[in-house]
Structures are given as structure tokens and as C-alpha cells.
Amino acid sequence: MGTAIMDHFRNYSWLKRMLLVIAALAFLCSSFLFLTPPGEYIREYLAKTVITTQHRDWAWIFVGAERRDQLVQEMQNLTEINSVEKQDLHAVKYNKNRSMESLVKVEDISGQFWKGKKMYVYDPRTIRVVVPSKKGEGERITSMVSRTGAVAGVNGGGFNDPDGLGNGFAPIGAIMSGGNILYTDQDGSIPQHIVGFTKEGTLIIGKYTINDLVKLSVTEAVSFYPRVIANGKPLITSGDGGWGRAPRTAVGQKADGTVIFIVIDGRQTHSVGATLKEVQDLFLEDGVINAGFLDGGASSELVYNNDLVTKPSSRYGERRLPSAFLVFDHPEDVKVKNIWEGLTTIDPGGAYDHPEFLKEQAEKKANPPKSTATPRPSTTPSTKPQSSSDVQAGKNGASNPPSSTDNGSVKPSQSGKPESSPTASPNQGNAQGNNNATTGSGNGTETGGNNAGASSAPKESKAPVASASPSAQQSQTGTGNSASPTSEPSTKTN
């Protein structure tokens, strides 16, 4: 019986054999992925990785739409739980007697599936938040570093990022620099995910209101998550953190005040990306007592001495971003202008105005792929003598040329620009925003008191407050997408 089957198989053409082998492999792989516990683990792992990109919708391919939404909710719930514990601000004891060191030190790091950079900043008071200099458009980190004379810089907070092609000018959450509130999309009493520094240089990570930040004398801050180390305790104690592998940017602080930035390449052949736990473990090896993540995905990058020393995953290179943490020799001389002051609407951009994307589409339209013409088969002359009318018809007739298909690319949509509509009317020391807090960010609805007048309080500048929930497709870390039940700063980027 078996011999007869093999003989029958050998009589197949090579094409039939190949198709049969492919079908058999597909059946075996599907059976493994959908009918075994290891297969289920692999599918969920792949789904979590996709969720952190700009294509969250596609995660249903691995686990189905219902399970995808459950995974998103589980990941966001864990983020909220890990952000609750308040920091012990007295845990950092600055070592003022140590020998003089260079301002920063950058070194290579690598793991089984990734490569990246680690930057030590020995005096956290040299770190400032810098924002773009041009209204309506974010700025690349290399440009920020060159323009301000900074020694080094990494990407900062999240932003509204339609189609992964946003202009980097619509931040999510809060931005503070030099004690001034440059932007917030929430009322001063609503907690937000914060990564920032006090005027003494203590790293603050967790959920805080604008009013809290003012009381704590926070001077530099952006919004992102998740938190992975709190008061010396690792928060990921089982699993890999639940966000798959991706490009990462993270920041932590040791008990002696030293700040460590970690930037890991991802979504490339030389580096797939790191898990949250892998980054957490890197910090723990260095004795970090508080740590959390900044925007990741295609936004992740580190610039040092005017050189981009990491490799962003975006096919367009560096992205335009709304904020960055930069390191300066003389941070007290840095003046950061509030480019959002006085704006009533903020256009996040998209495919319709992304310069590299439009150039790419124009080139495709100008040089469409050449289609191969299929010649018509020639007719064999008949042995029957042609009549004079047939001959005349042959002389006067004309055959149609081979047809070709139009392979030009589709033009990007010319629909109106999406815009958010912030209203700018914050009070001193208490950023007044709208009350449309999204459920995904875990923002509360309670109101807090006005802290204006505190001698140590940072001055609040006029900042727009977005009245609409951020687009689910955000930069990212980027995690957002329209299919998610909640809206958070992006962890995926493009």
C-alpha cells in the first residue's frame, strides 16, 4: 500500500509535488499552533508583539479579535497597577565626594536578539527636556542636539501618530521644561503617566497630576510608560512583561543619582528588539532603584557628540518628535520656547503631508513598474489560396497593440487634515485642561486644589489642552490603534 502511494507520488509533476508538500507543512504548523499549549504560547507572544506596533488590528490573525482585546486590556491593567506606588524621594543619596567624571559615558550593549547603547549621565541636573523650534512640526533629535549645542540626547514622550506618519507635533500627556508647563492634555487634577526630574535631579516615574508635579518641584517631564522598577523593587516578576520584542528607550536612576538611558534597536536583521523584562534586568544589574520606559518603536534613538549612534527602525530614518531628553554642559543657559502657546488647534499630520512618504509616492507614480507585453500568437498561413477580398482586407487591417496594465501607485488621500482642538486657559501652577480623560490612561476624575503661589512651584506657561481623545494610532513604544479598548501613549512606532 505504502509503495503504491509512493509510486503514485513519484508520477506527480514537480509543481504538484511542491504544492502537496506546502499543504502538508501548513497542516502540521496549523495543528501545532492551534492545538498544542506551546503553539498557543507562540501565538499570544506574536500577538503581543504586534499590539505594540502601529498595526494593533492585525493581532487578531494570531489569537482572534476577542482575545486580542483581552490582551490589550491585561497589558494596560498591569501598567496602571505598576504606576500607583509613590516614590521615596529620599532614596537617592547623591555622592558628592566621588572623583570627577566625564559628563556622560556611552557603551555598547547586546543580548541574544538585540543590540543597543547604554548612556550614563553622572549629574542628572544636566538633563533638560527640549521641544521643537518650529510650530506645526516635530524635530529630529540630531537637529535638536545640533541646534542647542547638547552633548547627547534621546527621544522623549509619546505623540499622536496617524498611520505611523505623524508630524510629531501633537504630544500626548504633559511636557515640562525648566519648570514651565509647555503642554498638557489633561486637567491639573487628573493623574498622568510621567517620566521626569525634580530640580534636585531625582527621577520621577509613575502616575502624577500636574498639581503633584508642581508640589514636588518637578522641572523636566514627559508622558510615557510602563514603569518597571519602583523603590528598588522589580515590577516584572514573571513572564517577559507582556509587550513582545520591539525597539526600546528607557531611563533609570541609581541610588547615587547616576541616570542611565538604554536605547535598543529593533525590527531589523541585526537586532529584533528587547522585551520589557530584559531591559528591567539590565537596570537591576547596574543597581537602578527606579526605572521606566520612554517612547519606543521607530522613535527610539540615541545621539551622542552630534552622531546618531543607534539605528531607528523607520524606513524614513529619524522621526520628527515633540520632545527629547538632552544633556548639556551648561543646562542653566538653555532656554526652551513654548511652541504650543496660543494654539487653538493642533494638526498631528499623516500620509497627506509627510514629506518622505509623498516623495516616495511621487517617485512610484513617475516610474511605475513596466508590465511585460504578451504578444498575440501569429496565425499560420492557410494553404487555401486567398481571395482578392481577403488580401485587400489584410492590407488595410491593423492588429491591436498588446495591452498593458497601469501599475502606478494610488495617490494618498486628499481629505481634510485631522486636527485636535485644544483650548488654552491654564491657571498659574495648575494646568487647566478638559475633563475628557480616557479610560485607557487610567486617569481619575477627582478634582484637586490649585497650588499657585508655592515658592518652589514651577511656573506654568500657556499650554493647549486637547479636547479629543488621542488617536489610537500613536508613536512606539507605540501601542495605540483603533481596535484597542483604551487609548494610551504609543509604544510603537511605525
C-alpha positions in Angstrom: 0.0 0.0 0.0 2.8 2.4 1.0 4.8 1.5 -2.1 1.8 2.2 -4.3 1.3 5.6 -2.7 5.0 6.5 -3.2 4.9 5.3 -6.8 1.8 7.4 -7.4 3.5 10.4 -5.7 6.6 10.0 -8.0 4.3 10.2 -11.0 3.3 13.8 -10.0 4.8 16.7 -11.8 7.3 18.8 -9.7 4.6 21.5 -9.3 2.1 19.1 -7.8 4.8 17.7 -5.5 5.6 21.2 -4.3 2.0 22.1 -3.6 1.4 18.9 -1.8 4.4 19.4 0.5 3.4 23.0 1.2 -0.1 21.8 2.1 1.2 19.2 4.4 3.6 21.7 6.1 0.7 24.2 6.5 -1.5 21.5 8.1 1.2 20.4 10.5 2.1 24.0 11.5 -1.5 24.9 12.0 -2.1 21.9 14.1 0.9 22.7 16.3 -0.1 26.4 16.7 -3.8 25.9 17.3 -4.0 22.5 19.0 -1.0 22.5 21.4 -0.1 24.6 24.5 3.3 25.6 23.1 1.6 26.7 19.9 -0.9 28.8 21.9 2.0 30.5 23.8 3.8 31.3 20.5 0.6 32.8 19.0 0.0 35.0 22.1 3.6 36.1 22.1 3.4 37.1 18.4 0.1 38.9 19.1 1.6 40.9 22.0 4.5 41.9 19.7 2.1 43.2 17.0 0.0 45.0 19.6 3.0 47.3 20.4 3.2 48.4 16.8 1.1 50.7 14.7 -0.8 47.7 13.4 -2.6 46.5 16.5 -5.6 45.4 14.5 -3.5 42.7 12.8 -3.0 40.8 16.1 -6.4 39.1 15.6 -4.7 36.9 13.0 -2.9 35.1 15.7 -5.4 35.0 18.5 -8.7 36.3 17.2 -10.3 39.7 17.9 -11.8 38.9 21.3 -8.5 37.5 22.7 -6.6 40.4 21.2 -8.8 42.9 23.1 -8.3 40.9 26.3 -4.5 41.0 25.9 -4.6 44.8 25.3 -6.7 45.2 28.5 -4.5 42.9 30.5 -1.4 44.9 29.4 -2.9 48.2 30.3 -4.2 47.0 33.6 -0.7 45.9 34.6 0.6 49.2 33.5 -1.9 51.0 35.8 -1.1 48.8 38.8 2.6 49.3 38.4 2.2 53.1 38.3 0.4 53.5 41.6 3.2 53.2 44.2 4.7 56.6 45.0 8.4 57.0 45.1 10.6 57.5 48.1 12.2 60.8 47.1 14.8 60.4 49.9 16.1 57.1 48.4 18.6 58.9 46.2 21.7 59.9 48.1 23.9 61.9 45.8 27.6 61.1 46.1 29.2 64.5 46.3 32.6 63.2 47.2 33.3 61.0 44.3 36.1 61.8 41.8 35.3 64.0 38.8 34.0 62.0 35.9 33.1 62.9 32.3 29.6 64.3 31.8 28.4 61.1 30.1 29.7 57.7 29.1 28.2 55.7 26.2 28.8 52.0 25.8 27.6 49.1 23.6 25.2 46.5 24.9 23.8 43.4 23.3 21.7 40.3 24.0 20.7 37.2 22.2 18.2 39.0 19.9 19.2 42.7 20.2 21.9 45.3 20.1 21.8 48.8 21.6 23.5 51.5 23.6 23.7 52.4 27.3 24.4 56.0 28.4 25.4 57.0 31.9 24.7 60.6 32.9 26.6 61.3 36.2 24.9 64.6 37.1 21.1 64.4 36.5 20.8 68.2 36.8 22.4 68.4 33.3 19.3 66.8 31.7 16.8 69.1 30.1 13.6 68.5 28.1 13.8 70.2 24.7 11.0 70.6 22.2 10.9 71.6 18.5 11.6 75.1 17.4 9.1 75.3 14.6 5.3 75.4 15.0 3.4 72.7 13.3 6.2 70.2 13.0 8.3 68.0 15.3 12.1 67.9 15.2 14.7 65.2 14.8 17.0 64.5 17.8 20.1 65.2 15.7 18.7 68.6 14.8 17.8 69.4 18.4 21.3 68.4 19.6 23.0 70.5 16.9 20.7 73.5 17.4 21.1 73.6 21.2 24.8 72.5 21.5 23.8 69.5 23.6 26.3 66.7 24.3 23.7 63.9 23.8 20.0 63.2 23.5 17.4 60.5 23.5 13.7 60.6 22.4 11.1 61.5 25.0 7.3 61.3 25.3 4.6 59.9 23.1 2.5 61.7 20.4 -0.5 61.3 18.2 0.8 59.5 15.1 -1.8 58.8 12.4 -0.8 55.9 10.2 2.7 56.0 11.7 3.3 59.1 9.5 2.5 61.8 12.0 4.4 65.1 12.0 5.5 64.8 15.7 3.7 68.0 16.8 0.7 66.6 18.7 2.1 65.4 22.1 0.2 63.0 24.4 0.1 63.8 28.1 2.3 66.5 29.6 5.6 68.3 28.7 7.6 70.4 31.2 10.9 72.1 30.7 12.8 74.5 33.0 9.8 74.4 35.5 7.3 75.6 32.9 4.4 73.5 31.7 4.6 73.6 27.9 1.8 71.3 27.1 -0.9 69.2 28.8 -4.0 67.4 27.5 -5.5 66.9 31.0 -6.7 69.0 33.8 -4.2 69.6 36.6 -6.0 67.3 39.0 -6.0 64.2 36.7 -3.1 61.7 37.0 -1.0 61.1 34.0 1.9 58.7 33.3 5.0 60.8 34.0 8.8 60.4 33.5 10.6 63.5 34.8 13.2 65.0 37.1 12.9 67.3 40.1 15.1 70.4 40.3 17.5 68.4 42.6 17.8 65.7 39.9 15.6 63.0 41.3 14.0 60.8 38.6 10.2 60.7 39.0 8.2 57.8 37.4 4.6 56.9 37.8 1.2 58.5 37.7 1.1 62.1 39.0 -1.2 65.1 38.4 0.2 68.4 37.2 -0.6 69.7 40.7 1.6 66.9 42.2 4.5 67.7 39.9 4.3 71.4 41.0 4.4 70.4 44.7 7.3 68.0 44.0 9.3 70.7 42.3 9.5 68.7 39.0 11.1 70.8 36.3 11.6 68.4 33.4 8.9 65.9 32.4 7.2 64.0 29.5 4.5 61.3 29.5 5.1 57.7 28.9 5.0 54.2 30.5 5.4 51.4 31.7 7.2 51.6 34.9 9.4 48.6 35.6 11.4 49.3 38.9 9.9 51.2 41.8 11.8 52.0 45.0 14.3 49.2 44.3 11.7 46.5 43.5 11.4 44.9 40.1 7.8 45.1 38.9 8.0 42.3 36.3 8.3 39.2 38.4 7.0 36.6 36.0 6.9 36.4 32.2 8.6 38.9 29.9 6.4 41.9 30.6 3.8 41.1 28.0 4.8 43.5 25.2 6.8 41.3 23.0 10.0 42.4 21.3 10.5 45.9 19.9 12.9 48.8 19.8 13.1 50.3 23.3 14.1 53.6 25.0 14.2 53.5 28.8 15.6 55.6 31.7 16.6 54.6 35.3 18.4 56.1 38.3 20.9 54.6 40.7 20.9 55.4 44.5 23.9 57.7 44.0 22.0 59.8 41.5 23.5 58.5 38.3 21.0 58.3 35.4 21.1 55.5 32.9 19.5 55.7 29.4 19.1 52.5 27.5 18.3 52.5 23.7 17.8 49.2 21.9 17.4 48.8 18.1 14.7 46.6 16.8 12.6 45.3 13.9 15.8 44.9 11.9 18.0 42.0 10.9 20.9 43.0 13.2 18.5 43.5 16.2 15.0 42.1 16.6 14.3 44.1 19.8 14.1 43.5 23.5 11.4 42.6 26.0 10.4 44.7 28.9 12.0 42.3 31.4 15.3 42.2 29.5 15.6 45.9 29.9 14.5 45.8 33.5 17.2 43.2 34.2 19.8 45.4 32.6 18.9 48.2 35.0 18.9 45.8 38.0 22.4 44.7 37.1 23.5 48.4 37.5 21.8 48.9 40.8 19.0 51.1 39.5 16.2 51.8 42.0 13.6 53.5 39.8 13.1 52.9 36.1 10.6 53.2 33.3 10.2 53.5 29.5 10.1 56.4 27.1 8.5 56.2 23.7 9.8 53.2 21.7 9.4 51.7 18.3 10.5 53.7 15.4 11.1 56.7 17.7 13.9 55.0 19.7 17.3 56.6 19.1 20.4 58.0 20.9 22.5 60.9 19.6 26.0 61.4 21.1 28.5 64.1 20.0 26.3 65.0 17.1 26.3 61.5 15.8 23.3 59.2 15.6 24.8 56.1 17.3 21.7 53.8 17.1 19.7 52.7 14.1 16.0 53.8 14.1 13.6 51.2 12.6 11.6 53.7 10.5 12.2 53.3 6.7 12.5 57.1 6.6 15.3 57.3 9.2 14.9 59.6 12.1 11.4 60.7 13.0 10.2 64.1 13.9 9.4 64.1 17.6 7.7 66.5 20.1 10.2 66.1 22.9 13.6 64.8 23.9 15.8 64.5 27.0 19.1 66.3 26.1 22.3 66.5 28.2 24.1 69.8 28.5 27.4 71.1 29.8 25.6 74.3 31.0 21.9 73.4 31.3 21.2 76.7 33.1 21.8 78.6 29.9 19.3 76.6 27.9 16.1 78.4 27.1 13.2 76.3 25.7 10.4 78.2 24.0 6.8 77.0 24.3 5.8 76.4 20.6 2.3 75.3 21.6 1.4 78.6 23.4 -1.6 80.3 21.9 -2.6 77.5 19.5 -6.2 76.6 19.4 -5.8 73.5 17.1 -3.0 71.1 16.6 -2.7 69.1 13.4 -1.0 65.7 14.0 -0.2 65.2 10.3 -0.4 62.0 8.4 0.1 60.5 5.0 -1.2 63.6 3.3 1.7 65.9 4.5 4.5 63.5 5.3 7.4 64.7 3.1 9.3 61.4 2.7 6.1 59.5 2.1 4.8 61.9 -0.5 8.2 61.9 -2.3 8.1 58.1 -2.3 4.6 58.0 -3.8 5.5 60.6 -6.4 8.5 58.6 -7.5 6.4 55.4 -7.7 3.9 57.3 -9.9 6.6 58.8 -12.1 8.3 55.4 -12.6 5.6 52.7 -12.5 6.8 49.1 -12.9 6.9 48.1 -16.6 4.4 45.5 -17.5 5.5 42.7 -19.8 3.6 42.8 -23.0 2.1 39.5 -24.2 2.4 39.2 -28.0 -0.5 37.8 -29.8 0.1 34.4 -31.4 0.8 34.6 -35.1 -1.6 32.8 -37.5 -0.3 30.0 -39.7 -0.8 30.8 -43.4 -3.6 28.8 -44.8 -2.8 26.5 -47.8 -6.0 27.7 -49.3 -5.5 30.5 -51.8 -6.8 33.8 -50.5 -9.4 35.6 -52.4 -8.7 39.1 -53.6 -11.0 40.5 -50.9 -9.1 38.6 -48.2 -5.8 40.0 -49.5 -7.2 43.5 -49.5 -8.6 43.1 -46.0 -5.2 42.0 -44.9 -3.5 45.1 -46.4 -5.9 47.5 -44.9 -6.4 45.8 -41.5 -4.4 46.7 -38.4 -3.9 44.5 -35.4 -4.3 45.9 -31.9 -1.1 46.5 -29.9 -0.6 44.5 -26.7 -2.4 46.0 -23.8 -0.5 46.9 -20.6 -1.9 47.5 -17.1 -1.4 50.7 -15.2 0.7 49.9 -12.2 1.0 53.4 -10.9 0.6 53.8 -7.2 -2.5 55.2 -5.6 -2.3 58.8 -4.5 -2.6 59.5 -0.8 -5.9 60.7 0.4 -6.6 64.4 -0.2 -9.2 64.5 2.6 -9.1 67.3 5.1 -6.4 67.4 7.7 -7.3 65.7 11.1 -7.0 68.1 13.9 -7.4 68.2 17.6 -8.9 71.3 19.2 -7.1 72.3 22.4 -8.2 75.2 24.5 -5.6 77.3 26.2 -6.6 78.7 29.5 -4.4 77.2 32.3 -4.1 78.9 35.7 -0.8 79.6 37.4 0.6 76.3 38.8 -2.4 74.3 37.7 -2.7 73.3 34.1 -6.4 73.6 33.2 -7.5 71.1 30.6 -10.6 69.4 29.6 -12.2 66.6 31.6 -12.3 64.1 28.8 -9.9 61.7 30.4 -9.6 58.4 28.5 -10.3 55.2 30.3 -7.1 53.6 29.0 -4.8 56.1 30.7 -6.4 55.3 34.0 -7.0 59.0 34.7 -9.1 59.8 37.6 -12.0 62.2 37.6 -11.4 63.8 41.0 -10.5 67.4 41.3 -7.5 68.9 43.1 -6.7 72.2 44.6 -4.8 75.0 42.9 -1.2 75.2 44.1 -0.3 78.5 42.6 1.8 80.7 44.8 4.1 78.0 46.1 7.6 79.4 46.2 9.1 76.2 44.8 6.4 75.6 42.2 7.4 75.6 38.5 5.9 78.4 36.5 3.2 77.2 34.2 3.1 78.6 30.7 0.0 78.8 28.5 -0.5 75.3 27.1 -3.1 73.9 24.8 -5.3 71.1 26.1 -6.6 68.5 23.6 -10.4 68.2 23.8 -10.5 65.0 21.9 -9.0 61.6 22.9 -5.6 61.0 21.3 -5.8 58.9 18.2 -5.3 55.3 18.9 -2.5 55.1 16.3 0.3 56.8 18.1 4.0 56.7 18.3 6.0 53.4 19.6 6.9 52.5 22.3 3.8 52.7 20.2 0.9 50.7 21.4 -2.2 52.5 20.2 -4.6 51.5 17.5 -8.2 52.0 16.8 -9.0 48.5 17.8 -7.9 49.0 21.3 -10.5 49.4 24.1 -8.4 52.2 25.6 -6.1 55.0 24.4 -2.6 55.4 25.8 0.7 57.0 24.8 2.1 54.9 22.0 4.8 52.3 22.5 5.1 51.5 18.9 6.1 53.4 16.5 5.9 52.9 12.8 
